[in-house]
Amino acid sequence: MRRLSEYTANHLLLGVFRTLEGAERARHEYLNSVVHGTSDPWAKQAYHEVSDGDVAILSSLPCLEPADSQDRAFVVSSYAEGFGQVIRSFEAIAGSDTTARGHATALEAKDDGEFPYHCEIDEVLVGELSLAPGGHRQAQR
């Protein structure tokens, strides 16, 4: 993932990888190609100085019904709005659309209604790094 200032945009989903080594290679490629490149679309952000630490590997996300042979993964993200910010949190990686939708529905049911809150699901190819300005962004919900 790439952290962005919540005053600028949502955090980016850069990819889902089977191994830590694969994720580390992708992180290195993203840093070299985008963050240290000549045309980083996120070089200037509100209230945030860009650093290598913004590109992080989230190895502790819950994996719901993972399948080693699958070529696609479904990433559940929650979005909470308040005070001029939209905060994206990566909640889980699921092996199927049905499992991802069930998890998203369960998260939304826990919402207290104090601030706008919803979940979205992004379907991504496993092992594919996105160098696009918006990262993997194919929300289904």
Legacy VTK file of the C-alpha trace (Angstrom):
# vtk DataFile Version 3.0
C-alpha trace
ASCII
DATASET POLYDATA
POINTS 141 float
0.000 0.000 0.000
0.976 3.623 -0.284
-0.084 5.983 2.472
-1.356 9.351 1.293
-2.459 12.363 3.285
-6.124 11.916 4.119
-6.557 15.555 3.095
-5.288 14.715 -0.400
-6.630 11.257 -1.358
-7.184 7.716 -0.116
-4.349 5.303 0.572
-3.453 3.287 -2.525
-3.708 -0.461 -2.996
-0.580 -1.353 -4.961
-0.926 -5.129 -5.089
-1.471 -8.472 -3.401
1.423 -10.925 -3.335
1.757 -14.561 -2.273
5.110 -14.156 -0.546
6.880 -11.533 1.508
9.770 -11.669 -0.973
7.408 -10.880 -3.852
5.919 -7.970 -1.913
9.404 -6.639 -1.079
10.439 -6.780 -4.749
7.266 -4.928 -5.741
7.827 -2.304 -3.027
11.376 -1.719 -4.283
10.117 -1.417 -7.872
7.392 1.074 -6.870
9.838 3.200 -4.887
12.314 3.292 -7.782
9.733 3.798 -10.540
7.304 6.186 -8.873
8.430 7.731 -5.561
12.016 8.314 -6.722
10.993 8.764 -10.360
10.582 12.057 -12.129
6.792 12.085 -12.259
5.372 10.980 -8.901
1.734 12.159 -9.015
1.701 12.233 -5.189
4.969 14.138 -4.637
3.087 17.060 -3.092
0.367 16.315 -0.537
-1.523 18.384 1.999
0.061 18.249 5.461
2.392 15.385 4.538
6.023 14.969 3.513
6.513 12.009 1.174
8.958 9.322 2.324
9.905 5.722 1.526
7.998 4.695 4.662
4.738 5.615 2.907
5.050 2.457 0.793
4.344 -0.345 3.231
3.759 -4.081 3.199
0.676 -5.041 5.192
1.504 -8.601 6.177
-0.960 -8.810 9.064
-4.244 -8.397 7.159
-6.700 -11.216 7.790
-6.872 -13.656 4.870
-10.382 -15.052 4.487
-10.612 -18.390 2.699
-7.332 -18.000 0.813
-6.509 -20.376 -2.033
-2.915 -20.731 -3.163
-3.920 -21.530 -6.721
-6.139 -18.475 -7.249
-4.989 -15.745 -9.593
-7.341 -13.114 -8.110
-7.860 -11.709 -4.634
-10.615 -9.516 -3.223
-9.457 -6.722 -0.927
-11.982 -5.275 1.516
-11.404 -1.627 2.438
-13.419 0.542 4.796
-13.856 4.290 4.354
-14.667 6.605 7.260
-15.417 10.279 6.594
-15.125 13.166 8.967
-13.741 16.686 9.337
-12.652 17.009 5.710
-10.915 13.645 5.539
-11.748 10.241 4.143
-9.731 7.541 5.853
-9.259 4.261 3.994
-8.368 1.203 6.039
-7.478 -2.144 4.516
-9.588 -4.697 6.389
-9.039 -8.131 4.796
-8.066 -10.118 1.725
-10.600 -12.716 0.608
-10.369 -15.649 -1.749
-13.804 -15.021 -3.249
-16.154 -12.179 -4.013
-18.850 -13.783 -1.853
-16.580 -13.977 1.191
-15.400 -10.384 0.666
-18.983 -9.096 0.392
-19.977 -10.957 3.550
-17.075 -9.423 5.468
-17.881 -5.936 4.147
-21.528 -6.320 5.156
-20.504 -7.439 8.662
-18.189 -4.431 9.047
-20.882 -2.009 7.890
-23.364 -3.552 10.358
-21.011 -2.585 13.219
-20.974 1.084 12.149
-22.232 3.409 14.877
-23.521 5.996 12.379
-21.569 8.865 13.909
-19.667 9.564 10.674
-20.288 8.347 7.120
-18.807 4.853 6.754
-18.854 2.239 4.022
-16.819 -0.626 2.581
-15.620 -1.316 -0.941
-14.075 -4.371 -2.557
-11.251 -4.303 -5.087
-10.564 -7.368 -7.226
-6.885 -7.603 -8.128
-4.630 -10.043 -9.927
-2.301 -11.685 -7.426
1.313 -10.700 -8.046
0.491 -7.641 -10.169
2.007 -4.340 -9.003
0.050 -1.255 -10.022
2.136 1.758 -10.986
-1.017 3.713 -11.935
-1.651 6.997 -10.070
-4.714 5.511 -8.366
-3.234 2.091 -7.680
-5.590 -0.873 -8.109
-8.955 0.804 -8.172
-11.776 -1.381 -9.423
-14.209 -1.001 -6.535
-17.235 -3.267 -6.758
-19.363 -2.109 -3.853
LINES 1 142
141 0 1 2 3 4 5 6 7 8 9 10 11 12 13 14 15 16 17 18 19 20 21 22 23 24 25 26 27 28 29 30 31 32 33 34 35 36 37 38 39 40 41 42 43 44 45 46 47 48 49 50 51 52 53 54 55 56 57 58 59 60 61 62 63 64 65 66 67 68 69 70 71 72 73 74 75 76 77 78 79 80 81 82 83 84 85 86 87 88 89 90 91 92 93 94 95 96 97 98 99 100 101 102 103 104 105 106 107 108 109 110 111 112 113 114 115 116 117 118 119 120 121 122 123 124 125 126 127 128 129 130 131 132 133 134 135 136 137 138 139 140
